[in-house]
C-alpha cells in the first residue's frame, strides 16, 4: 500500500476554502518540522521529519546538518524556478 501524504489524508481542510489559490500561495515555503532526540548515538543530536505544507512532500532527517542541507536545497530550487519564470 502506498503511503499517503498529508494533503491526501487531510485534504478536507483546504477543499472548501473559497479562495484556494490564495491559500496555496500563502503556504508556499511553509514547513512543519517535527524534531526529536537521536536516542541511539547522542541525545544532543536531533532527528525528525520536515513536511512542505503546500505539496505534502516530506523528508526524514537524522541530524541538524541534514535538515539545513534540505532547506538550502529547497531554497536553491525555488530560486532557480523563480528566475526561469
Secondary structure by P-SEA (a helix, b strand, c coil): ccccccccccccccccccaaaaaaaaaccbbbbbbbccccccccccccccccccccbbbbbccaaaaaaaaaaaaaaaaaaaaac
